[in-house]
Every structure is written in C-alpha cells, then in structure tokens.
C-alpha cells in the first residue's frame, strides 16, 4: 500500500471540498481512487462536507 504525506492528503481533500468540488474521477490521475474515497469518508465523519 502506498503512503501519501499528510500535506498531499490535505491538498486532495481540499480539492474535493467547495468551492472546487473536484470529482474523485478527476483526481485519480494523481492518487488511487480507493485512497481518495477513504479520505473523503474520513473527512465526512469529522463533520466536514466533501463531495
């Protein structure tokens, strides 16, 4: 399993949040899809809205 830095994770999550709302399908060019879905789920569980 590939590990990403916290900074890289935060940048990806920010891109999924308003006002950008970048779809995961677009972000998969730079990150694995499953990783992005997990990050989105973790962020949503903390009460932040990520699409």
Secondary structure, 3 states (H helix, E strand, C coil): CCCCCHHHHHHHHHHHCCCCCCCHHHHCCCCCHHHHHHHHHHHHHCCCCCC
